[in-house]
Amino acid sequence: MPSTLAHDCVQSWMKKVPEWEHKENQIERIFEFDDYMSGMDFVNAVAEIAEDANHHPDMNISYARVAILLTTHDKGGLTESDFEVATRIDSLVD
Amino acid sequence: MPSTLAHDCVQSWMKKVPEWEHKENQIERIFEFDDYMSGMDFVNAVAEIAEDANHHPDMNISYARVAILLTTHDKGGLTESDFEVATRIDSLVD
């Protein structure tokens, strides 16, 4: 498990995942789909990435809107793991 | 779409779903599982119920903990649909 990233390093990573919002100790991206089951397909694809990476984002589902939140709870902040998983999630839709 | 329930009617329904907590205009139940994929199996089962009922609860996934929140947004409160879906969700685990 990597350690938390310094501020300038977070800023550097944020440029690679510009669709994500940096909020205190976490990053968040909202994904909107045309219908509920398309959102659920996405949720299941994220779950596969999460299991593979052994790093599990919080997911908040509200009909076809899915919010993904990443942080490294064990470390109390953002680590490389968060940005690696964010990059993989982006590749599902972008 | 049924109309919102009067206070005494909500109280009556709450006795049928005692594991749920009544919070203002919604009801919530937290489900905890042994591992992440067990939680995801549950989420998918809830999604099937939601599609079948055309009534979609919010779901907040945090590792193996899944919070389900039900309200009827169109009506601004609790309706029979919420309690019918809650009962069906309970039947998945109880």
N, CA and C atoms of all chains as a GROMACS GRO file, in nm:
protein
  564
    1MET      N    1   0.086  -0.120   0.000
    1MET     CA    2   0.000   0.000   0.000
    1MET      C    3   0.089   0.124   0.000
    2PRO      N    4   0.077   0.208  -0.104
    2PRO     CA    5   0.162   0.328  -0.109
    2PRO      C    6   0.119   0.429  -0.003
    3SER      N    7   0.210   0.522   0.027
    3SER     CA    8   0.177   0.626   0.125
    3SER      C    9   0.103   0.741   0.057
    4THR      N   10   0.048   0.832   0.137
    4THR     CA   11  -0.027   0.943   0.079
    4THR      C   12   0.066   1.034  -0.001
    5LEU      N   13   0.005   1.098  -0.100
    5LEU     CA   14   0.082   1.181  -0.192
    5LEU      C   15   0.093   1.324  -0.141
    6ALA      N   16   0.206   1.386  -0.167
    6ALA     CA   17   0.225   1.527  -0.134
    6ALA      C   18   0.135   1.612  -0.224
    7HIS      N   19   0.109   1.734  -0.180
    7HIS     CA   20   0.015   1.822  -0.251
    7HIS      C   21   0.051   1.839  -0.398
    8ASP      N   22   0.179   1.865  -0.427
    8ASP     CA   23   0.217   1.889  -0.567
    8ASP      C   24   0.203   1.762  -0.651
    9CYS      N   25   0.220   1.650  -0.586
    9CYS     CA   26   0.204   1.523  -0.658
    9CYS      C   27   0.056   1.498  -0.689
   10VAL      N   28  -0.031   1.531  -0.595
   10VAL     CA   29  -0.176   1.522  -0.621
   10VAL      C   30  -0.212   1.611  -0.739
   11GLN      N   31  -0.159   1.734  -0.739
   11GLN     CA   32  -0.189   1.828  -0.848
   11GLN      C   33  -0.145   1.770  -0.983
   12SER      N   34  -0.031   1.704  -0.982
   12SER     CA   35   0.021   1.642  -1.104
   12SER      C   36  -0.072   1.530  -1.151
   13TRP      N   37  -0.114   1.445  -1.061
   13TRP     CA   38  -0.205   1.336  -1.095
   13TRP      C   39  -0.340   1.389  -1.144
   14MET      N   40  -0.386   1.497  -1.083
   14MET     CA   41  -0.518   1.551  -1.119
   14MET      C   42  -0.522   1.590  -1.267
   15LYS      N   43  -0.408   1.631  -1.322
   15LYS     CA   44  -0.405   1.667  -1.464
   15LYS      C   45  -0.431   1.546  -1.553
   16LYS      N   46  -0.402   1.427  -1.499
   16LYS     CA   47  -0.422   1.305  -1.578
   16LYS      C   48  -0.567   1.256  -1.571
   17VAL      N   49  -0.641   1.302  -1.471
   17VAL     CA   50  -0.782   1.262  -1.457
   17VAL      C   51  -0.867   1.388  -1.438
   18PRO      N   52  -0.871   1.473  -1.544
   18PRO     CA   53  -0.932   1.606  -1.529
   18PRO      C   54  -1.083   1.604  -1.503
   19GLU      N   55  -1.146   1.491  -1.530
   19GLU     CA   56  -1.291   1.483  -1.505
   19GLU      C   57  -1.323   1.462  -1.357
   20TRP      N   58  -1.222   1.433  -1.280
   20TRP     CA   59  -1.244   1.408  -1.137
   20TRP      C   60  -1.228   1.537  -1.058
   21GLU      N   61  -1.304   1.547  -0.950
   21GLU     CA   62  -1.296   1.665  -0.863
   21GLU      C   63  -1.223   1.627  -0.735
   22HIS      N   64  -1.127   1.710  -0.699
   22HIS     CA   65  -1.051   1.686  -0.576
   22HIS      C   66  -1.123   1.753  -0.459
   23LYS      N   67  -1.168   1.670  -0.366
   23LYS     CA   68  -1.242   1.722  -0.250
   23LYS      C   69  -1.174   1.673  -0.123
   24GLU      N   70  -1.105   1.761  -0.057
   24GLU     CA   71  -1.034   1.725   0.067
   24GLU      C   72  -0.950   1.599   0.046
   25ASN      N   73  -0.985   1.492   0.115
   25ASN     CA   74  -0.902   1.371   0.110
   25ASN      C   75  -0.945   1.270   0.004
   26GLN      N   76  -1.031   1.312  -0.088
   26GLN     CA   77  -1.078   1.216  -0.186
   26GLN      C   78  -1.096   1.282  -0.323
   27ILE      N   79  -1.114   1.198  -0.424
   27ILE     CA   80  -1.151   1.247  -0.556
   27ILE      C   81  -1.285   1.185  -0.594
   28GLU      N   82  -1.364   1.264  -0.669
   28GLU     CA   83  -1.499   1.220  -0.704
   28GLU      C   84  -1.526   1.248  -0.852
   29ARG      N   85  -1.594   1.156  -0.915
   29ARG     CA   86  -1.645   1.182  -1.049
   29ARG      C   87  -1.789   1.131  -1.057
   30ILE      N   88  -1.874   1.211  -1.120
   30ILE     CA   89  -2.014   1.175  -1.140
   30ILE      C   90  -2.031   1.124  -1.283
   31PHE      N   91  -2.093   1.010  -1.297
   31PHE     CA   92  -2.120   0.951  -1.428
   31PHE      C   93  -2.271   0.945  -1.448
   32GLU      N   94  -2.317   0.994  -1.564
   32GLU     CA   95  -2.462   0.993  -1.592
   32GLU      C   96  -2.488   0.904  -1.713
   33PHE      N   97  -2.588   0.821  -1.702
   33PHE     CA   98  -2.621   0.727  -1.809
   33PHE      C   99  -2.763   0.751  -1.858
   34ASP      N  100  -2.794   0.688  -1.972
   34ASP     CA  101  -2.926   0.709  -2.032
   34ASP      C  102  -3.036   0.637  -1.954
   35ASP      N  103  -3.001   0.527  -1.890
   35ASP     CA  104  -3.102   0.453  -1.817
   35ASP      C  105  -3.038   0.378  -1.701
   36TYR      N  106  -3.125   0.324  -1.615
   36TYR     CA  107  -3.079   0.262  -1.490
   36TYR      C  108  -2.986   0.145  -1.514
   37MET      N  109  -3.022   0.054  -1.606
   37MET     CA  110  -2.941  -0.066  -1.625
   37MET      C  111  -2.806  -0.034  -1.688
   38SER      N  112  -2.797   0.072  -1.767
   38SER     CA  113  -2.666   0.114  -1.818
   38SER      C  114  -2.577   0.159  -1.702
   39GLY      N  115  -2.637   0.229  -1.607
   39GLY     CA  116  -2.563   0.267  -1.487
   39GLY      C  117  -2.518   0.144  -1.408
   40MET      N  118  -2.606   0.044  -1.398
   40MET     CA  119  -2.571  -0.077  -1.324
   40MET      C  120  -2.461  -0.156  -1.396
   41ASP      N  121  -2.462  -0.157  -1.528
   41ASP     CA  122  -2.353  -0.223  -1.601
   41ASP      C  123  -2.219  -0.156  -1.568
   42PHE      N  124  -2.222  -0.024  -1.563
   42PHE     CA  125  -2.102   0.051  -1.526
   42PHE      C  126  -2.057   0.017  -1.384
   43VAL      N  127  -2.152   0.014  -1.291
   43VAL     CA  128  -2.121  -0.019  -1.151
   43VAL      C  129  -2.052  -0.157  -1.143
   44ASN      N  130  -2.102  -0.252  -1.218
   44ASN     CA  131  -2.042  -0.386  -1.216
   44ASN      C  132  -1.902  -0.387  -1.278
   45ALA      N  133  -1.882  -0.307  -1.380
   45ALA     CA  134  -1.748  -0.297  -1.440
   45ALA      C  135  -1.650  -0.232  -1.342
   46VAL      N  136  -1.696  -0.130  -1.270
   46VAL     CA  137  -1.612  -0.068  -1.168
   46VAL      C  138  -1.580  -0.169  -1.057
   47ALA      N  139  -1.678  -0.249  -1.019
   47ALA     CA  140  -1.656  -0.350  -0.914
   47ALA      C  141  -1.548  -0.450  -0.955
   48GLU      N  142  -1.546  -0.486  -1.084
   48GLU     CA  143  -1.442  -0.579  -1.131
   48GLU      C  144  -1.304  -0.516  -1.121
   49ILE      N  145  -1.295  -0.390  -1.160
   49ILE     CA  146  -1.167  -0.317  -1.147
   49ILE      C  147  -1.126  -0.310  -1.000
   50ALA      N  148  -1.222  -0.280  -0.914
   50ALA     CA  149  -1.195  -0.265  -0.771
   50ALA      C  150  -1.141  -0.395  -0.712
   51GLU      N  151  -1.204  -0.507  -0.748
   51GLU     CA  152  -1.157  -0.635  -0.697
   51GLU      C  153  -1.018  -0.667  -0.750
   52ASP      N  154  -0.998  -0.641  -0.878
   52ASP     CA  155  -0.869  -0.670  -0.940
   52ASP      C  156  -0.757  -0.588  -0.875
   53ALA      N  157  -0.788  -0.462  -0.844
   53ALA     CA  158  -0.688  -0.372  -0.785
   53ALA      C  159  -0.683  -0.384  -0.634
   54ASN      N  160  -0.775  -0.458  -0.577
   54ASN     CA  161  -0.794  -0.464  -0.432
   54ASN      C  162  -0.801  -0.323  -0.372
   55HIS      N  163  -0.877  -0.239  -0.439
   55HIS     CA  164  -0.895  -0.100  -0.396
   55HIS      C  165  -1.036  -0.060  -0.438
   56HIS      N  166  -1.122  -0.037  -0.340
   56HIS     CA  167  -1.266  -0.033  -0.365
   56HIS      C  168  -1.323   0.107  -0.341
   57PRO      N  169  -1.359   0.176  -0.448
   57PRO     CA  170  -1.419   0.309  -0.429
   57PRO      C  171  -1.559   0.299  -0.369
   58ASP      N  172  -1.601   0.404  -0.301
   58ASP     CA  173  -1.742   0.416  -0.265
   58ASP      C  174  -1.820   0.448  -0.393
   59MET      N  175  -1.940   0.390  -0.403
   59MET     CA  176  -2.026   0.418  -0.519
   59MET      C  177  -2.164   0.456  -0.468
   60ASN      N  178  -2.213   0.570  -0.514
   60ASN     CA  179  -2.347   0.616  -0.478
   60ASN      C  180  -2.434   0.619  -0.603
   61ILE      N  181  -2.534   0.532  -0.603
   61ILE     CA  182  -2.621   0.516  -0.720
   61ILE      C  183  -2.752   0.588  -0.694
   62SER      N  184  -2.788   0.675  -0.786
   62SER     CA  185  -2.916   0.744  -0.777
   62SER      C  186  -2.980   0.740  -0.917
   63TYR      N  187  -3.064   0.641  -0.939
   63TYR     CA  188  -3.116   0.607  -1.072
   63TYR      C  189  -2.999   0.592  -1.170
   64ALA      N  190  -2.993   0.669  -1.277
   64ALA     CA  191  -2.889   0.647  -1.377
   64ALA      C  192  -2.766   0.735  -1.353
   65ARG      N  193  -2.756   0.790  -1.232
   65ARG     CA  194  -2.643   0.876  -1.195
   65ARG      C  195  -2.560   0.798  -1.093
   66VAL      N  196  -2.430   0.783  -1.122
   66VAL     CA  197  -2.342   0.707  -1.033
   66VAL      C  198  -2.225   0.797  -0.992
   67ALA      N  199  -2.211   0.820  -0.862
   67ALA     CA  200  -2.096   0.896  -0.812
   67ALA      C  201  -1.991   0.796  -0.761
   68ILE      N  202  -1.867   0.816  -0.804
   68ILE     CA  203  -1.758   0.731  -0.759
   68ILE      C  204  -1.664   0.817  -0.674
   69LEU      N  205  -1.632   0.769  -0.555
   69LEU     CA  206  -1.544   0.841  -0.464
   69LEU      C  207  -1.425   0.754  -0.428
   70LEU      N  208  -1.308   0.808  -0.445
   70LEU     CA  209  -1.185   0.734  -0.417
   70LEU      C  210  -1.102   0.803  -0.310
   71THR      N  211  -1.058   0.725  -0.214
   71THR     CA  212  -0.960   0.767  -0.116
   71THR      C  213  -0.896   0.640  -0.061
   72THR      N  214  -0.786   0.655   0.010
   72THR     CA  215  -0.723   0.538   0.072
   72THR      C  216  -0.745   0.548   0.222
   73HIS      N  217  -0.853   0.481   0.269
   73HIS     CA  218  -0.895   0.495   0.409
   73HIS      C  219  -0.781   0.462   0.505
   74ASP      N  220  -0.706   0.354   0.474
   74ASP     CA  221  -0.600   0.310   0.565
   74ASP      C  222  -0.494   0.417   0.587
   75LYS      N  223  -0.476   0.501   0.484
   75LYS     CA  224  -0.370   0.602   0.491
   75LYS      C  225  -0.426   0.740   0.522
   76GLY      N  226  -0.558   0.754   0.524
   76GLY     CA  227  -0.617   0.882   0.556
   76GLY      C  228  -0.600   0.986   0.448
   77GLY      N  229  -0.588   0.944   0.324
   77GLY     CA  230  -0.572   1.043   0.218
   77GLY      C  231  -0.557   0.977   0.082
   78LEU      N  232  -0.512   1.055  -0.014
   78LEU     CA  233  -0.498   1.008  -0.152
   78LEU      C  234  -0.361   0.943  -0.174
   79THR      N  235  -0.364   0.828  -0.241
   79THR     CA  236  -0.240   0.759  -0.278
   79THR      C  237  -0.242   0.731  -0.428
   80GLU      N  238  -0.132   0.678  -0.478
   80GLU     CA  239  -0.127   0.639  -0.620
   80GLU      C  240  -0.240   0.543  -0.655
   81SER      N  241  -0.275   0.455  -0.561
   81SER     CA  242  -0.381   0.356  -0.587
   81SER      C  243  -0.509   0.424  -0.632
   82ASP      N  244  -0.542   0.538  -0.569
   82ASP     CA  245  -0.666   0.608  -0.605
   82ASP      C  246  -0.661   0.655  -0.750
   83PHE      N  247  -0.548   0.711  -0.790
   83PHE     CA  248  -0.539   0.764  -0.927
   83PHE      C  249  -0.527   0.652  -1.030
   84GLU      N  250  -0.464   0.542  -0.991
   84GLU     CA  251  -0.457   0.428  -1.085
   84GLU      C  252  -0.596   0.371  -1.110
   85VAL      N  253  -0.675   0.358  -1.003
   85VAL     CA  254  -0.812   0.307  -1.020
   85VAL      C  255  -0.897   0.408  -1.097
   86ALA      N  256  -0.882   0.538  -1.067
   86ALA     CA  257  -0.956   0.642  -1.140
   86ALA      C  258  -0.928   0.634  -1.289
   87THR      N  259  -0.802   0.615  -1.324
   87THR     CA  260  -0.763   0.605  -1.466
   87THR      C  261  -0.830   0.486  -1.532
   88ARG      N  262  -0.834   0.374  -1.459
   88ARG     CA  263  -0.898   0.254  -1.515
   88ARG      C  264  -1.049   0.275  -1.530
   89ILE      N  265  -1.109   0.343  -1.435
   89ILE     CA  266  -1.254   0.370  -1.444
   89ILE      C  267  -1.281   0.463  -1.563
   90ASP      N  268  -1.197   0.565  -1.579
   90ASP     CA  269  -1.214   0.656  -1.694
   90ASP      C  270  -1.213   0.579  -1.827
   91SER      N  271  -1.128   0.478  -1.832
   91SER     CA  272  -1.114   0.403  -1.959
   91SER      C  273  -1.243   0.327  -1.994
   92LEU      N  274  -1.332   0.311  -1.898
   92LEU     CA  275  -1.460   0.244  -1.926
   92LEU      C  276  -1.553   0.331  -2.010
   93VAL      N  277  -1.538   0.463  -1.997
   93VAL     CA  278  -1.637   0.553  -2.059
   93VAL      C  279  -1.576   0.653  -2.156
   94ASP      N  280  -1.449   0.688  -2.140
   94ASP     CA  281  -1.394   0.797  -2.221
   94ASP      C  282  -1.332   0.747  -2.353
   95MET      N  283  -4.898   0.577  -0.991
   95MET     CA  284  -4.810   0.617  -0.878
   95MET      C  285  -4.899   0.657  -0.759
   96PRO      N  286  -4.887   0.587  -0.647
   96PRO     CA  287  -4.971   0.620  -0.532
   96PRO      C  288  -4.930   0.753  -0.470
   97SER      N  289  -5.019   0.813  -0.392
   97SER     CA  290  -4.988   0.939  -0.325
   97SER      C  291  -4.914   0.911  -0.194
   98THR      N  292  -4.860   1.018  -0.134
   98THR     CA  293  -4.784   1.000  -0.010
   98THR      C  294  -4.877   0.952   0.101
   99LEU      N  295  -4.818   0.880   0.195
   99LEU     CA  296  -4.894   0.819   0.304
   99LEU      C  297  -4.906   0.914   0.422
  100ALA      N  298  -5.020   0.909   0.487
  100ALA     CA  299  -5.038   0.986   0.610
  100ALA      C  300  -4.949   0.927   0.720
  101HIS      N  301  -4.922   1.011   0.821
  101HIS     CA  302  -4.828   0.972   0.928
  101HIS      C  303  -4.865   0.838   0.992
  102ASP      N  304  -4.992   0.819   1.024
  102ASP     CA  305  -5.030   0.695   1.092
  102ASP      C  306  -5.016   0.574   1.000
  103CYS      N  307  -5.032   0.599   0.871
  103CYS     CA  308  -5.016   0.490   0.775
  103CYS      C  309  -4.869   0.451   0.762
  104VAL      N  310  -4.781   0.552   0.764
  104VAL     CA  311  -4.636   0.525   0.763
  104VAL      C  312  -4.600   0.442   0.886
  105GLN      N  313  -4.654   0.482   1.001
  105GLN     CA  314  -4.624   0.408   1.126
  105GLN      C  315  -4.667   0.263   1.114
  106SER      N  316  -4.782   0.242   1.052
  106SER     CA  317  -4.833   0.106   1.033
  106SER      C  318  -4.740   0.024   0.943
  107TRP      N  319  -4.696   0.085   0.832
  107TRP     CA  320  -4.604   0.015   0.741
  107TRP      C  321  -4.470  -0.013   0.807
  108MET      N  322  -4.424   0.080   0.890
  108MET     CA  323  -4.293   0.064   0.954
  108MET      C  324  -4.289  -0.063   1.038
  109LYS      N  325  -4.403  -0.103   1.094
  109LYS     CA  326  -4.406  -0.227   1.174
  109LYS      C  327  -4.381  -0.350   1.088
  110LYS      N  328  -4.408  -0.336   0.958
  110LYS     CA  329  -4.388  -0.451   0.868
  110LYS      C  330  -4.243  -0.459   0.819
  111VAL      N  331  -4.171  -0.349   0.832
  111VAL     CA  332  -4.029  -0.349   0.789
  111VAL      C  333  -3.944  -0.290   0.903
  112PRO      N  334  -3.939  -0.363   1.017
  112PRO     CA  335  -3.878  -0.306   1.138
  112PRO      C  336  -3.728  -0.283   1.128
  113GLU      N  337  -3.664  -0.342   1.029
  113GLU     CA  338  -3.519  -0.322   1.014
  113GLU      C  339  -3.488  -0.189   0.946
  114TRP      N  340  -3.589  -0.125   0.893
  114TRP     CA  341  -3.568   0.002   0.824
  114TRP      C  342  -3.584   0.118   0.922
  115GLU      N  343  -3.508   0.225   0.895
  115GLU     CA  344  -3.516   0.345   0.979
  115GLU      C  345  -3.590   0.454   0.901
  116HIS      N  346  -3.686   0.514   0.967
  116HIS     CA  347  -3.763   0.623   0.905
  116HIS      C  348  -3.690   0.754   0.931
  117LYS      N  349  -3.645   0.816   0.822
  117LYS     CA  350  -3.571   0.943   0.833
  117LYS      C  351  -3.640   1.046   0.747
  118GLU      N  352  -3.710   1.138   0.806
  118GLU     CA  353  -3.781   1.243   0.734
  118GLU      C  354  -3.865   1.183   0.620
  119ASN      N  355  -3.829   1.214   0.497
  119ASN     CA  356  -3.913   1.169   0.384
  119ASN      C  357  -3.869   1.037   0.322
  120GLN      N  358  -3.781   0.964   0.391
  120GLN     CA  359  -3.734   0.839   0.333
  120GLN      C  360  -3.716   0.732   0.439
  121ILE      N  361  -3.697   0.609   0.394
  121ILE     CA  362  -3.660   0.499   0.483
  121ILE      C  363  -3.527   0.444   0.438
  122GLU      N  364  -3.447   0.400   0.536
  122GLU     CA  365  -3.312   0.352   0.506
  122GLU      C  366  -3.286   0.222   0.581
  123ARG      N  367  -3.216   0.131   0.514
  123ARG     CA  368  -3.164   0.013   0.582
  123ARG      C  369  -3.020  -0.011   0.536
  124ILE      N  370  -2.935  -0.044   0.633
  124ILE     CA  371  -2.794  -0.074   0.606
  124ILE      C  372  -2.778  -0.225   0.604
  125PHE      N  373  -2.716  -0.275   0.501
  125PHE     CA  374  -2.688  -0.418   0.488
  125PHE      C  375  -2.537  -0.438   0.489
  126GLU      N  376  -2.491  -0.532   0.572
  126GLU     CA  377  -2.347  -0.559   0.582
  126GLU      C  378  -2.320  -0.702   0.536
  127PHE      N  379  -2.220  -0.718   0.454
  127PHE     CA  380  -2.187  -0.850   0.400
  127PHE      C  381  -2.044  -0.888   0.439
  128ASP      N  382  -2.012  -1.016   0.415
  128ASP     CA  383  -1.879  -1.065   0.455
  128ASP      C  384  -1.769  -1.015   0.363
  129ASP      N  385  -1.805  -0.991   0.237
  129ASP     CA  386  -1.704  -0.946   0.144
  129ASP      C  387  -1.769  -0.860   0.035
  130TYR      N  388  -1.683  -0.797  -0.044
  130TYR     CA  389  -1.727  -0.699  -0.144
  130TYR      C  390  -1.821  -0.759  -0.247
  131MET      N  391  -1.784  -0.876  -0.301
  131MET     CA  392  -1.865  -0.932  -0.410
  131MET      C  393  -2.000  -0.982  -0.360
  132SER      N  394  -2.009  -1.023  -0.234
  132SER     CA  395  -2.140  -1.058  -0.177
  132SER      C  396  -2.228  -0.933  -0.173
  133GLY      N  397  -2.168  -0.821  -0.138
  133GLY     CA  398  -2.244  -0.696  -0.140
  133GLY      C  399  -2.289  -0.661  -0.281
  134MET      N  400  -2.200  -0.684  -0.378
  134MET     CA  401  -2.236  -0.653  -0.517
  134MET      C  402  -2.346  -0.746  -0.569
  135ASP      N  403  -2.344  -0.872  -0.528
  135ASP     CA  404  -2.453  -0.964  -0.567
  135ASP      C  405  -2.586  -0.910  -0.515
  136PHE      N  406  -2.584  -0.860  -0.392
  136PHE     CA  407  -2.705  -0.802  -0.333
  136PHE      C  408  -2.749  -0.679  -0.412
  137VAL      N  409  -2.654  -0.593  -0.444
  137VAL     CA  410  -2.686  -0.471  -0.520
  137VAL      C  411  -2.754  -0.508  -0.652
  138ASN      N  412  -2.704  -0.609  -0.718
  138ASN     CA  413  -2.764  -0.651  -0.846
  138ASN      C  414  -2.904  -0.710  -0.827
  139ALA      N  415  -2.924  -0.780  -0.717
  139ALA     CA  416  -3.057  -0.835  -0.689
  139ALA      C  417  -3.155  -0.721  -0.660
  140VAL      N  418  -3.109  -0.620  -0.588
  140VAL     CA  419  -3.194  -0.504  -0.561
  140VAL      C  420  -3.227  -0.432  -0.693
  141ALA      N  421  -3.129  -0.422  -0.781
  141ALA     CA  422  -3.151  -0.354  -0.910
  141ALA      C  423  -3.258  -0.427  -0.991
  142GLU      N  424  -3.259  -0.559  -0.985
  142GLU     CA  425  -3.362  -0.635  -1.058
  142GLU      C  426  -3.501  -0.605  -1.001
  143ILE      N  427  -3.511  -0.601  -0.869
  143ILE     CA  428  -3.638  -0.566  -0.805
  143ILE      C  429  -3.679  -0.425  -0.846
  144ALA      N  430  -3.583  -0.333  -0.845
  144ALA     CA  431  -3.610  -0.192  -0.878
  144ALA      C  432  -3.665  -0.179  -1.020
  145GLU      N  433  -3.602  -0.250  -1.113
  145GLU     CA  434  -3.649  -0.243  -1.252
  145GLU      C  435  -3.788  -0.304  -1.266
  146ASP      N  436  -3.807  -0.417  -1.198
  146ASP     CA  437  -3.936  -0.485  -1.206
  146ASP      C  438  -4.048  -0.397  -1.149
  147ALA      N  439  -4.018  -0.327  -1.041
  147ALA     CA  440  -4.118  -0.242  -0.975
  147ALA      C  441  -4.123  -0.102  -1.036
  148ASN      N  442  -4.029  -0.073  -1.126
  148ASN     CA  443  -4.012   0.063  -1.177
  148ASN      C  444  -4.007   0.165  -1.063
  149HIS      N  445  -3.931   0.129  -0.961
  149HIS     CA  446  -3.913   0.216  -0.843
  149HIS      C  447  -3.772   0.188  -0.791
  150HIS      N  448  -3.685   0.289  -0.802
  150HIS     CA  449  -3.541   0.267  -0.789
  150HIS      C  450  -3.485   0.334  -0.664
  151PRO      N  451  -3.449   0.256  -0.565
  151PRO     CA  452  -3.389   0.317  -0.445
  151PRO      C  453  -3.250   0.371  -0.474
  152ASP      N  454  -3.208   0.470  -0.397
  152ASP     CA  455  -3.067   0.507  -0.396
  152ASP      C  456  -2.989   0.396  -0.325
  153MET      N  457  -2.869   0.368  -0.375
  153MET     CA  458  -2.782   0.269  -0.312
  153MET      C  459  -2.645   0.329  -0.292
  154ASN      N  460  -2.596   0.322  -0.169
  154ASN     CA  461  -2.462   0.372  -0.138
  154ASN      C  462  -2.376   0.255  -0.094
  155ILE      N  463  -2.275   0.226  -0.176
  155ILE     CA  464  -2.188   0.111  -0.154
  155ILE      C  465  -2.056   0.159  -0.094
  156SER      N  466  -2.020   0.101   0.020
  156SER     CA  467  -1.892   0.131   0.081
  156SER      C  468  -1.831  -0.002   0.123
  157TYR      N  469  -1.745  -0.055   0.036
  157TYR     CA  470  -1.692  -0.191   0.047
  157TYR      C  471  -1.809  -0.290   0.064
  158ALA      N  472  -1.814  -0.365   0.172
  158ALA     CA  473  -1.919  -0.468   0.185
  158ALA      C  474  -2.042  -0.417   0.260
  159ARG      N  475  -2.052  -0.285   0.273
  159ARG     CA  476  -2.166  -0.221   0.340
  159ARG      C  477  -2.249  -0.151   0.233
  160VAL      N  478  -2.378  -0.182   0.229
  160VAL     CA  479  -2.467  -0.123   0.129
  160VAL      C  480  -2.583  -0.056   0.201
  161ALA      N  481  -2.598   0.074   0.180
  161ALA     CA  482  -2.713   0.146   0.236
  161ALA      C  483  -2.818   0.162   0.126
  162ILE      N  484  -2.942   0.128   0.158
  162ILE     CA  485  -3.052   0.143   0.063
  162ILE      C  486  -3.145   0.251   0.116
  163LEU      N  487  -3.177   0.346   0.031
  163LEU     CA  488  -3.266   0.456   0.070
  163LEU      C  489  -3.385   0.461  -0.025
  164LEU      N  490  -3.503   0.463   0.033
  164LEU     CA  491  -3.625   0.466  -0.048
  164LEU      C  492  -3.709   0.588  -0.016
  165THR      N  493  -3.751   0.654  -0.122
  165THR     CA  494  -3.850   0.760  -0.113
  165THR      C  495  -3.915   0.770  -0.252
  166THR      N  496  -4.024   0.843  -0.261
  166THR     CA  497  -4.087   0.863  -0.392
  166THR      C  498  -4.065   1.009  -0.431
  167HIS      N  499  -3.958   1.031  -0.509
  167HIS     CA  500  -3.918   1.168  -0.541
  167HIS      C  501  -4.031   1.248  -0.604
  168ASP      N  502  -4.105   1.184  -0.696
  168ASP     CA  503  -4.211   1.256  -0.767
  168ASP      C  504  -4.317   1.310  -0.672
  169LYS      N  505  -4.335   1.241  -0.561
  169LYS     CA  506  -4.440   1.279  -0.466
  169LYS      C  507  -4.386   1.354  -0.346
  170GLY      N  508  -4.254   1.361  -0.334
  170GLY     CA  509  -4.194   1.433  -0.222
  170GLY      C  510  -4.212   1.365  -0.088
  171GLY      N  511  -4.224   1.233  -0.089
  171GLY     CA  512  -4.239   1.163   0.039
  171GLY      C  513  -4.255   1.015   0.021
  172LEU      N  514  -4.300   0.949   0.126
  172LEU     CA  515  -4.314   0.802   0.126
  172LEU      C  516  -4.450   0.761   0.072
  173THR      N  517  -4.447   0.660  -0.016
  173THR     CA  518  -4.570   0.603  -0.069
  173THR      C  519  -4.568   0.451  -0.048
  174GLU      N  520  -4.677   0.387  -0.081
  174GLU     CA  521  -4.682   0.241  -0.072
  174GLU      C  522  -4.571   0.176  -0.153
  175SER      N  523  -4.534   0.236  -0.266
  175SER     CA  524  -4.429   0.179  -0.350
  175SER      C  525  -4.299   0.159  -0.272
  176ASP      N  526  -4.267   0.255  -0.184
  176ASP     CA  527  -4.144   0.245  -0.106
  176ASP      C  528  -4.148   0.123  -0.014
  177PHE      N  529  -4.261   0.102   0.051
  177PHE     CA  530  -4.271  -0.009   0.145
  177PHE      C  531  -4.282  -0.143   0.073
  178GLU      N  532  -4.345  -0.142  -0.042
  178GLU     CA  533  -4.352  -0.267  -0.121
  178GLU      C  534  -4.212  -0.308  -0.167
  179VAL      N  535  -4.132  -0.212  -0.214
  179VAL     CA  536  -3.996  -0.245  -0.256
  179VAL      C  537  -3.910  -0.284  -0.135
  180ALA      N  538  -3.928  -0.214  -0.023
  180ALA     CA  539  -3.853  -0.249   0.099
  180ALA      C  540  -3.881  -0.393   0.141
  181THR      N  541  -4.007  -0.433   0.133
  181THR     CA  542  -4.046  -0.570   0.170
  181THR      C  543  -3.979  -0.672   0.079
  182ARG      N  544  -3.973  -0.639  -0.049
  182ARG     CA  545  -3.909  -0.731  -0.145
  182ARG      C  546  -3.758  -0.737  -0.122
  183ILE      N  547  -3.698  -0.624  -0.088
  183ILE     CA  548  -3.554  -0.624  -0.059
  183ILE      C  549  -3.526  -0.706   0.068
  184ASP      N  550  -3.610  -0.690   0.170
  184ASP     CA  551  -3.594  -0.769   0.293
  184ASP      C  552  -3.594  -0.918   0.263
  185SER      N  553  -3.678  -0.957   0.168
  185SER     CA  554  -3.692  -1.100   0.139
  185SER      C  555  -3.564  -1.158   0.078
  186LEU      N  556  -3.473  -1.073   0.032
  186LEU     CA  557  -3.345  -1.121  -0.022
  186LEU      C  558  -3.252  -1.172   0.088
  187VAL      N  559  -3.270  -1.118   0.208
  187VAL     CA  560  -3.170  -1.147   0.314
  187VAL      C  561  -3.231  -1.206   0.440
  188ASP      N  562  -3.357  -1.180   0.469
  188ASP     CA  563  -3.413  -1.220   0.599
  188ASP      C  564  -3.474  -1.361   0.593
   0.00000   0.00000   0.00000
